[in-house]
Amino acid sequence: MNESYLTESGMGFRSWFLTRDHKRIAILYLISITIFFLIGGVAAGLMRSELATPKGDLVTSDTYNRLFTLHGVVMVWFFLIPSIPNVLGNFLLPLMIGAKDLAFPRLNLASWYVFMFGGILTLWSIVIGGVDTGWTFYTPYSSTYANSHVILMATGVFISGFSSIFTGLNFIATIHKMRAPGQTWFRLPLFVWSLYSTSIILVLATPVLAVTLVLVALERLGGVGIFDPAIGGDPLLFQHLFWFYSHPAVYIMILPGFGVVSEIIPCFSRKRIFGYRFIAFASVSIAVLGFLVWGHHMFVSSQSVFAGIVFSFLSFMVAIPSAIKVFNWTTTLYKGQITLSTPMIYALGFIGLFTIGGLTGLFLATLAVDVHVHDTYFVVAHFHYIMVGGMVMAYLGGIHYWWPKITGRMYPEKLGQLSALIIFVGFNLTFFPQFLLGYLGMPRRYHAYPEQFQMLNILSTAGATILAVGYLFPLYYLPRSFFRGPKAPQNPWRATGLEWTIASPPSSHNFEVVPTVDDEPYNYLKMDAVASSETEVTP
Amino acid sequence: MRFLTASILPVEASEHATRVDYLFYSLLAVSIGIVILLTFLITYCIIRYRAGSSADRTPLKIDSRKLEITWTILPGLIFIGIFAWGAKLYIEGDQSAPRSDTVYILARQWMWETRYPDGRREHNRLHLPIGRPIQLLMTSEDVIHSLYLPSMRMKQDVLPGKYVSLSFTPDKVGTFPFYCAEYCGTKHSAMIGEVIVMAPQDYQKWLTEGNQNQSLAKQGGKLFAEMGCAGCHFPGSSVHAPLLEGIYGKNIPLDSGEFVTADETYIRDSILLPLKQIAAGYEPLMPTYESQLNESQVMALIEYIKSMKNDAGSSHLELRPNPPGTKSANPDP
């Protein structure tokens, strides 16, 4: 077997934990966020079990409140935000632009350590008793009233934020300075465009979260009146600051997914992506407009009517680039040569679920409708369609698509297709009933609920069981294929892109010679034409 | 069928609810249309253009730029339409002008206290007359709560340190649930109650029968005297303090040069946090009553100050403030 990044510098402890190789750091992230995903998933499973019956009989209210806080904090900051950028982005960005590594390899390793330090503090706060504020840390509950380990968990989140900033800076510098000769901006794969947009948000928004958490700590520890009106503060100030970060953060949690889907669909349609520039600019405009819509989380907060109207309007505007993307992906399929391999099933599932998530986002942007469904299960269903139906589907699709490149092995295709379908069905059964629950008026974060909501809750819990089974499949067959799977060729999907021109898995230094790019991305017609002329010549 | 209506179609108990549902179902129709269209297109492509099929694949001669512009502008126009519709309903729902019937609500971990101007007071229940515009004036004693009336399609966060208002007109007699929708701690999911919408005559009967209390304004008047407010806030006082008759709803010039409307929040702050906003032309002499009055008492004082009008005619006005200084301000023990 050829030497690869997996073997070249040995398998010792130091070779992994002091590595500066972006590919190895990606593996460190892959393993860490999988563990966080499992922790967050167990919390979700306990919540769904509790909600199978209307009475709060499985766990106490305090435990339930800690469970949803744990689920939210871990899934948002320790799984979703780092998922595609830090695993697939770390691994692929240098490969896609023909570079040896990211611009700042040491900063990249530091970002993982900072991330793990924040993560461990957060887990520690859970072990010693948990936090019951919800992942949103609303004041003055979090700053004055909550009787739990708010400061410790907030510190964990605060620290992990630096990891986001490091990664964002690293990606921006890399994309600007390290592209291969000939790789102009419009020859970049769309995945790189989406990472670029994501990085802008990471760098600009995360500091606001840090400031906000520091202010909460100042009030909680020092009694400085910032958010609690009893000591002269303003509770809405917190919401403005928090959503100024957290709404753009929603786009951190979906833009990279757009990028992955934009790679998979042309490959399994054997066609150039439709509307390349529109998709690229849509990512950038989402990143920019995403900063201007935070107030749509506050339509019933006693924010002024005028502010409500402005934020509602801007929220509709940010939906336009998302719609453009969906239309372009769909058009890409037209007159293609479509194969339903596992990554493609995930990508098509993504389009479906993201469309439903996006359309229900319009309901929430509509002022009078939001007043009714705000803080109900309708919202819960909506953002899970975006973040789980969208981002997790894209993440799994990407993991399968690049698995041969990352590990040098093929995953079992039939099992992959089957689990993608199970996840799609389980997901819909879990979250679709929650739209109905929300419209019927079931508020979120309820430990016990009135009996008329039970039927739909049972459906949702049943769906969650199927979804969990679906997630366990790849968790079993992917690691197994790493050791026993058939060896992967250099380019198993006959895909375009620089990452497919080198060995699977790549060597430590990625490229033997610096590649040059002289063509647009996704030129599948040319690729297939060359391939067929080669097969004609061979006999 | 009953199961279906109960679990798919929520109860509508106000005209606003019907209008919101109409908008909701229209949005739903548009969304279902888009989902069906996309599902059809994707399924069609997957089947017809499956790898190796004999379908014709000669590239189409279409202007892709025109296509892109079409599917940018078209959704944009639809979005603007929906936005305008939703905003219109939102503005109509937010008629913050005083309504004919006012009920005060005080939220605290984890219960709702309802106070009627006539003096009745109850917990986790809200009695309302049918067909009359209602204004709820709400504040919280601790964290943020949110009053959520699904049957009215209405929701409003209830904040500490601030009075917020929620207006609607129930048009169906019956009992409907309300919830706390903003997470507020351990027993958040137990912070629920019932709205009981009654025929006007039943409501009047309910308001008076079993009511042991004086009207809310009278309770406030009593406090006004007990706390010595009248010592300064009367025309002949040696202390230069603003007169409160008719002050409610006025535009007050502040020391800082700004103007503020003397609404419930302003009156509350003036009692509890008097240094926050100083009325122009007055010395900051008012002491804080933060340690002496709770939100519930402040609520009564607000209602009393609102009832202090220069002109007669309001239902609360049998209670004119007694001449200050005289201890007989409270006829009741």
Interface residues (C-beta under 8 A of the other chain):
Chain A: G56 S61 D62 N65 D132 T133 G134 Y138 P140 Y141 T144 Y145 A146 D228 P229 A230 G232 P235 L236 S269 R270 F274 G275 F278 F299 V300 S301 S302 V305 G308 I309 S312 F313 F316 M317 A319 I320 A323 I324 V326 F327 N328 T330 T331 L333 Y334 K335 G336 Q337 I338 T339 L340 L348 I351 G352 T355 I356 L359 T360 L362 F363 A365 T366 L367 A368 V369 D370 V371 H372 H374 D375 T376 L436 Y439 L440 G441 P443 R444 R445 Y446 H447 A448 Y449 P450 Q452 M455 L456
Chain B: F3 A6 S7 I8 P10 R19 V20 L23 F24 L27 S31 I34 V35 L38 T39 L41 I42 C45 I46 Y49 R50 A51 G52 A55 D56 R57 P59 L60 S64 L67 E68 W71 T72 P75 G76 F79 I80 I82 F83 W85 G86 A87 K88 L89 Y90 I91 G93 D94 Q109 D142 V143 I144 S146 Y148 P150 S151 R153 M154 K155 Q156 D157 L159 P160 G161 K162 V164 P177 Y179 C180 A181 E182 Y183 C184 G185 T186 K187 H188 S189 A190 I192 L273 K276
